Amino acid sequence: MAIRNDRLSTDEYAENFSDIHPPFDTREAALVEANRCLFCYDAPCIKSCPTSINIPKFIKQITTDNVKGSAYTILDANIMGGGCSKVCPVEKLCEGSCVYNLLNEPPIPIAKLQRYSTEKAIEQQWPLFIRKPVVNKKVAVVGAGPAGLSCAHVLSREGIDVTIFEKESKGGGLMTYGIAAYKVTPQFCEDEVNFITSLGGINIKYDQQLGRNVTLSQLQAEYDAVFLGIGVGLARQLEIPGEHLEGVEDAIEFIYDIRTKGYPAIPVGDRVAVIGLGMTAIDAATQAKRLGAKDVTIVYRRTQAEMPSTEVELNLAKLDGCGVIWLASPKEIRGENGKVTQLICNVMELGLPDNSGRRWPVETGETITLDVDMVIKAAGQIPFEELVNSNRLDHAKGKLLINDDCSTNIKGVFAGGDCVNGGKEVVDAVQAGKDGAKAILGFIKSERAKE
């Protein structure tokens, strides 16, 4: 793989990784869009938001210059509404359900308006929330990602002291370490975490990993309840020859390094193949191109109709100059002198639907060869099966099993977010954290009644 620390100038890096969805330039621009809203009765945009933000209300508040009230409306429902305004796939959520789509007009730019209000609140650290009196109860949260932070904030508002155990050196989880830098900056992620913890009653202990620095049994003994928001972060391996050649990277680690080490420190090939077509694959492909790769090709074993990514994300990759090969599955990675030189792919076709109705790809017997000097694996993530097994937590192939009250099979231990759903959107994790907090409050109340 070509390691070229001089491939781009500082200015070129800054341009390539600048905000891909810039905010409104002026207050007037925000008001023009806000005033387009029809303030629908039984608004479909609310129903499409996993956290049920009252979207017409916060937009109406913008039109009356009540930006602080608008921010409260958003953050009361979704404490990570600032980050979500930058990374949510709104085209398939709130904006995708806007009634203007039925009128063949552009939908209300909900995310941009949401950003307009929340960025002011986060930048200026507005004290929007007040804690209830302390109730002398404490909860341990494992993971300072969207689920854990959301759970902690709800509990703290109710007067419960929360300690979060986070394995990394910074909070934010996926927002901080796993999303393209041109979507959300590390500085914003840090500011958002500081805004959440500014409420008080939330203490984050960094570099504390479950199973290494702290055990579940310890947390059970020391706290009234435990919430597991450990995410899903193990990259799925391809299990093909040549996977461990130099130049073959995991997309998760690739994006992590970009976020933590800085652009010039990240080696990138001239001819890059990215395997997979989810959001992580898109982020890896576009960032490889923006780091200076001459040619980036995404390889996906199904057709565009089955891709996990949204069309908006796919178009972003295409605009950056990334190519896509459909119906191709990696068969072998070849190399010379220990370094990757070729990716061999099976040509696929979609077979008959299975019981779930999904058509699975089958080999045609043909292959194609790509000359590459870097392969980025983005074929999905797998849960921490060994970790949950060692803690005797019920699971399905590593995904934690919970009941309707977010409770695991262990009394007083709750869970939510990617460790349960296998890896959905940030906004889904935020809602899972809210659900977990509600369940914990009910549990603590019931336990107190027994005393």
C-alpha positions in Angstrom: 0.0 0.0 0.0 1.3 3.4 -0.9 1.9 5.5 2.2 2.2 9.1 1.0 2.2 11.6 3.8 2.7 14.4 1.3 -0.2 13.5 -0.9 -2.4 16.5 0.0 -1.7 19.9 1.4 -3.2 21.2 4.7 -5.7 23.3 2.7 -6.7 20.4 0.6 -7.4 18.3 3.6 -9.5 21.1 5.1 -11.5 21.5 1.9 -12.0 17.7 1.5 -13.2 17.2 5.0 -15.2 20.4 5.5 -18.8 20.2 6.6 -20.7 18.4 3.9 -24.1 19.8 5.1 -23.3 23.4 6.0 -25.7 25.3 8.3 -27.9 28.2 7.3 -25.8 31.2 6.5 -28.3 33.6 8.1 -31.2 33.8 10.4 -33.3 34.9 7.5 -32.5 31.8 5.5 -33.6 29.6 8.4 -36.9 31.6 8.7 -37.7 31.2 5.0 -37.5 27.4 5.3 -39.2 27.3 8.7 -42.1 29.3 7.4 -42.7 26.8 4.6 -43.8 24.2 7.2 -47.5 23.4 7.0 -47.6 22.3 10.7 -49.5 19.2 9.9 -52.1 17.8 12.2 -51.0 14.3 13.2 -47.7 15.1 11.5 -46.1 12.2 9.7 -42.6 13.5 10.4 -43.1 13.0 14.1 -44.2 9.4 13.5 -41.1 8.8 11.4 -38.7 10.0 14.1 -37.6 7.1 16.5 -37.4 9.6 19.3 -40.7 11.3 18.5 -39.4 14.9 18.4 -42.3 17.3 18.0 -41.0 18.6 14.7 -43.8 21.1 13.8 -43.5 22.6 17.3 -39.8 23.2 17.2 -40.1 24.7 13.7 -42.9 26.9 14.8 -40.7 28.1 17.7 -38.0 29.0 15.2 -40.5 31.2 13.2 -41.2 33.1 16.4 -37.5 33.6 17.2 -37.8 31.3 20.2 -34.6 29.4 19.4 -34.1 28.4 23.1 -37.6 26.9 23.2 -37.0 25.2 19.9 -33.7 23.6 21.2 -35.5 22.5 24.4 -38.3 20.8 22.3 -35.7 18.9 20.3 -33.3 18.0 23.1 -36.1 17.0 25.6 -37.0 14.2 23.2 -33.5 13.5 21.8 -30.6 14.7 23.9 -28.3 14.0 21.0 -30.5 16.0 18.6 -27.5 18.1 17.6 -25.5 15.2 16.4 -28.5 13.5 14.9 -29.2 16.6 12.8 -25.9 15.9 11.1 -25.8 12.1 10.7 -29.5 10.9 10.6 -30.6 9.4 7.3 -33.5 11.9 7.3 -34.4 11.0 3.7 -35.8 7.7 5.0 -37.1 9.2 8.3 -38.6 12.6 9.0 -37.9 14.4 5.7 -38.8 11.3 3.8 -42.3 11.4 5.2 -42.8 15.2 4.8 -46.1 15.8 2.9 -44.3 18.1 0.5 -42.9 14.9 -1.1 -46.5 14.1 -2.2 -46.7 17.6 -3.8 -43.5 17.1 -5.8 -41.8 19.9 -3.9 -38.7 19.7 -1.7 -39.4 18.6 1.8 -38.9 20.9 4.7 -35.1 20.7 5.6 -35.9 19.4 9.1 -32.3 18.3 9.9 -30.9 21.7 8.9 -33.5 23.5 11.0 -32.8 21.1 13.9 -29.2 21.9 13.6 -29.9 25.6 13.6 -31.4 25.4 17.1 -29.3 22.7 18.7 -25.9 24.1 17.6 -26.7 27.4 19.4 -27.7 25.5 22.6 -24.5 23.3 22.5 -22.1 26.0 21.5 -23.4 28.4 24.2 -24.1 25.6 26.8 -27.6 26.8 27.5 -28.8 25.3 30.8 -32.1 23.9 29.4 -32.6 21.2 32.0 -32.8 21.1 35.7 -32.2 18.0 37.9 -34.8 17.0 40.4 -33.6 16.6 44.0 -31.1 13.8 44.5 -32.9 10.5 45.5 -29.8 8.7 46.9 -29.9 6.1 44.2 -27.1 5.4 41.7 -26.9 3.6 38.4 -24.0 2.3 36.4 -24.0 2.7 32.6 -21.6 0.8 30.5 -20.7 2.7 27.3 -20.7 6.5 26.7 -22.3 6.2 23.3 -25.7 7.5 22.2 -27.6 4.8 24.2 -25.6 5.2 27.3 -25.6 9.0 27.3 -29.3 9.2 26.6 -30.0 6.8 29.4 -27.8 8.7 31.8 -29.3 12.0 31.0 -32.9 10.8 31.6 -31.9 9.2 34.9 -29.9 12.3 36.1 -32.9 14.6 35.4 -34.8 12.4 37.8 -32.2 12.9 40.6 -30.3 9.7 40.2 -26.5 9.8 40.2 -25.0 8.0 37.2 -21.5 6.7 36.6 -20.7 5.8 33.0 -17.8 3.4 32.3 -16.4 4.1 28.8 -13.6 2.0 27.2 -12.3 4.9 25.0 -10.6 8.1 26.1 -13.6 10.2 24.9 -17.3 9.9 25.0 -19.8 9.8 22.1 -19.3 6.3 20.9 -20.1 5.9 17.3 -20.5 9.7 16.9 -17.0 10.3 18.0 -15.2 7.3 16.5 -17.2 5.8 13.8 -18.7 8.4 11.4 -17.0 10.3 8.6 -15.2 13.4 9.7 -16.9 15.6 7.1 -20.3 14.8 8.7 -19.5 15.6 12.3 -16.2 16.9 13.8 -14.5 15.5 16.9 -14.8 18.9 18.5 -18.6 19.0 18.0 -18.8 15.5 19.5 -16.8 16.6 22.5 -19.0 19.7 22.9 -22.1 17.6 22.7 -20.9 15.2 25.4 -20.0 18.2 27.6 -23.4 19.7 27.1 -25.1 16.4 28.1 -23.0 16.0 31.3 -23.3 19.7 32.2 -26.7 18.8 33.8 -24.8 17.3 36.7 -25.0 13.9 38.3 -23.2 12.2 35.4 -19.7 11.1 35.9 -17.8 9.4 33.0 -14.9 7.2 33.9 -12.8 6.7 30.7 -10.5 3.9 29.8 -12.8 1.5 31.7 -13.7 -1.6 29.7 -16.2 -4.2 30.8 -14.4 -7.5 31.3 -11.0 -5.8 31.6 -11.1 -2.9 34.1 -14.5 -3.6 35.6 -16.8 -6.6 35.9 -20.6 -6.8 35.7 -20.7 -8.5 39.1 -18.8 -5.5 40.6 -21.3 -3.1 39.1 -24.2 -5.1 40.3 -22.8 -5.0 43.9 -22.1 -1.3 43.9 -25.1 0.2 42.0 -28.8 -0.1 42.2 -29.1 -0.9 38.5 -26.9 -1.4 35.5 -27.5 -0.3 31.9 -25.5 -1.9 29.1 -24.9 0.2 26.1 -21.8 -1.5 24.8 -22.6 -1.2 21.1 -21.4 -3.5 18.4 -17.9 -2.9 17.2 -16.2 -6.1 16.0 -15.7 -6.1 12.3 -17.0 -9.1 10.4 -14.2 -11.0 8.8 -14.4 -12.2 5.2 -12.9 -15.6 5.8 -11.1 -15.7 2.5 -7.5 -16.3 1.5 -5.2 -13.2 1.7 -7.3 -11.4 4.2 -4.3 -10.7 6.5 -2.0 -9.2 3.8 -0.6 -5.8 4.3 -3.0 -3.2 2.9 -6.2 -5.1 4.0 -7.9 -2.9 6.6 -11.1 -3.0 8.6 -13.4 -0.1 7.8 -14.1 0.5 11.5 -10.4 0.8 12.3 -9.8 2.9 9.2 -12.4 5.4 10.2 -11.3 5.3 13.9 -7.8 6.2 12.9 -8.9 9.1 10.8 -10.9 10.4 13.7 -8.0 10.0 16.2 -4.7 10.4 14.4 -5.4 13.1 11.8 -5.5 13.0 8.0 -1.8 13.0 7.1 -1.0 10.1 9.4 -3.5 7.7 7.6 -2.0 5.5 4.9 -4.2 5.1 1.9 -3.7 3.2 -1.4 -3.8 4.6 -4.9 -6.3 1.9 -6.0 -8.7 1.0 -3.2 -11.5 -1.6 -3.1 -14.2 -1.3 -0.4 -16.2 -4.4 0.4 -19.8 -3.8 1.4 -22.4 -1.1 0.9 -23.7 0.1 4.3 -23.2 3.5 5.8 -19.8 2.5 7.1 -18.7 1.3 3.6 -19.7 4.7 2.2 -17.9 6.6 4.9 -14.7 4.5 4.3 -14.9 4.9 0.5 -15.5 8.6 0.4 -12.8 9.3 3.0 -10.3 7.1 1.2 -11.0 9.3 -1.9 -10.7 12.5 0.1 -7.4 11.3 1.6 -6.0 11.1 -1.9 -6.7 7.7 -3.4 -6.8 7.9 -7.2 -9.4 5.1 -7.7 -11.9 3.8 -5.2 -14.3 0.9 -6.1 -17.1 -0.4 -3.9 -17.9 -4.1 -4.3 -21.3 -5.3 -3.3 -22.7 -8.8 -3.7 -26.3 -7.7 -4.3 -28.0 -5.1 -6.4 -28.8 -1.5 -5.6 -32.3 -2.5 -4.6 -30.9 -4.5 -1.7 -28.2 -2.1 -0.5 -28.3 -1.1 3.2 -27.1 2.4 2.4 -29.5 5.1 1.4 -29.5 6.5 -2.2 -28.3 9.9 -0.8 -25.2 8.2 0.7 -24.6 6.3 -2.5 -24.8 9.5 -4.6 -22.3 11.1 -2.2 -19.8 8.3 -3.0 -20.5 8.7 -6.7 -20.0 12.4 -6.6 -16.7 11.8 -4.9 -15.7 9.7 -7.9 -16.2 6.2 -6.3 -17.2 3.4 -8.6 -19.5 0.5 -7.7 -19.5 -3.1 -8.9 -22.8 -4.8 -8.3 -23.3 -8.5 -7.8 -19.7 -9.3 -6.9 -18.5 -11.1 -3.8 -14.8 -11.3 -2.6 -13.3 -14.7 -3.2 -9.6 -14.2 -2.6 -7.0 -11.4 -2.0 -3.7 -11.9 -3.7 -0.4 -10.2 -2.9 3.3 -10.0 -3.6 6.0 -9.7 -0.9 3.2 -9.7 1.7 1.3 -6.7 0.2 -2.1 -6.8 -1.5 -2.1 -6.5 -5.2 -5.4 -8.0 -6.4 -8.9 -8.7 -5.3 -10.6 -11.7 -6.9 -14.4 -11.6 -6.8 -17.1 -14.1 -7.7 -19.7 -12.8 -10.1 -23.1 -13.3 -8.4 -26.8 -13.4 -9.3 -29.8 -13.2 -7.0 -31.5 -16.5 -6.3 -35.0 -17.3 -5.2 -36.3 -15.6 -2.0 -35.9 -17.4 1.3 -38.5 -17.5 4.1 -37.8 -13.9 5.0 -38.5 -12.8 1.4 -35.0 -11.7 0.8 -33.2 -13.0 -2.3 -29.7 -14.3 -1.6 -26.8 -14.0 -4.0 -25.4 -17.2 -5.6 -22.2 -17.7 -7.6 -22.4 -17.9 -11.4 -19.0 -19.6 -11.8 -17.4 -16.4 -13.3 -14.8 -14.2 -11.6 -13.5 -10.7 -12.0 -10.1 -9.4 -10.9 -9.3 -5.9 -9.6 -5.8 -4.6 -9.4 -5.6 -2.9 -6.0 -3.1 -1.9 -3.3 -5.6 -1.5 -0.5 -8.8 -3.4 0.5 -11.1 -2.0 3.1 -13.5 -4.5 4.7 -16.9 -3.1 5.5 -19.0 -6.2 5.4 -20.8 -5.5 8.7 -20.2 -5.8 12.4 -20.7 -8.6 14.8 -21.7 -8.3 18.5 -19.4 -9.0 21.4 -20.5 -12.6 21.8 -17.6 -13.7 24.0 -18.2 -10.8 26.3 -21.9 -11.5 26.8 -21.3 -15.2 27.1 -18.7 -14.7 29.9 -21.3 -12.6 31.8 -24.0 -15.2 31.3 -26.3 -12.9 29.5 -29.0 -14.4 27.2 -28.3 -13.5 23.6 -28.9 -14.4 20.0 -25.5 -14.8 18.3 -24.1 -12.0 20.5 -27.1 -9.7 20.4 -28.5 -9.2 23.9 -32.0 -10.4 24.5 -34.2 -8.1 26.5 -37.9 -8.1 27.5 -40.4 -5.3 27.0 -38.9 -3.5 30.0 -35.4 -3.5 28.5 -34.3 -6.0 31.1 -31.8 -8.8 30.5 -32.1 -12.2 32.1 -30.1 -10.8 35.0 -32.2 -8.9 37.6 -31.3 -5.2 37.7 -29.3 -5.3 34.5 -30.8 -3.6 31.5 -29.6 -3.0 27.9 -30.3 -1.1 24.8 -28.9 0.3 21.5 -26.6 -1.5 19.0 -25.8 -4.4 21.5 -29.5 -5.3 21.3 -30.5 -4.3 17.8 -27.3 -5.3 16.0 -26.5 -1.9 14.7 -29.2 0.6 13.7 -29.1 4.4 13.5 -27.8 6.8 16.2 -31.3 8.0 16.8 -32.5 4.5 17.5 -29.8 4.1 20.1 -30.9 7.4 21.7 -34.5 6.1 22.0 -33.2 2.8 23.4 -31.4 4.7 26.1 -34.6 6.6 27.0 -36.5 3.3 27.1 -33.9 1.8 29.3 -34.0 4.8 31.7 -37.7 4.5 32.0 -37.5 0.8 32.8 -34.7 1.5 35.4 -36.8 4.1 37.1 -39.7 1.7 37.4 -37.3 -1.0 38.7 -35.9 1.3 41.4 -39.3 2.4 42.4 -40.5 -1.2 42.8 -37.4 -2.2 44.8 -37.8 0.8 47.0 -41.4 -0.3 47.7 -40.1 -3.6 49.0 -37.8 -2.0 51.5 
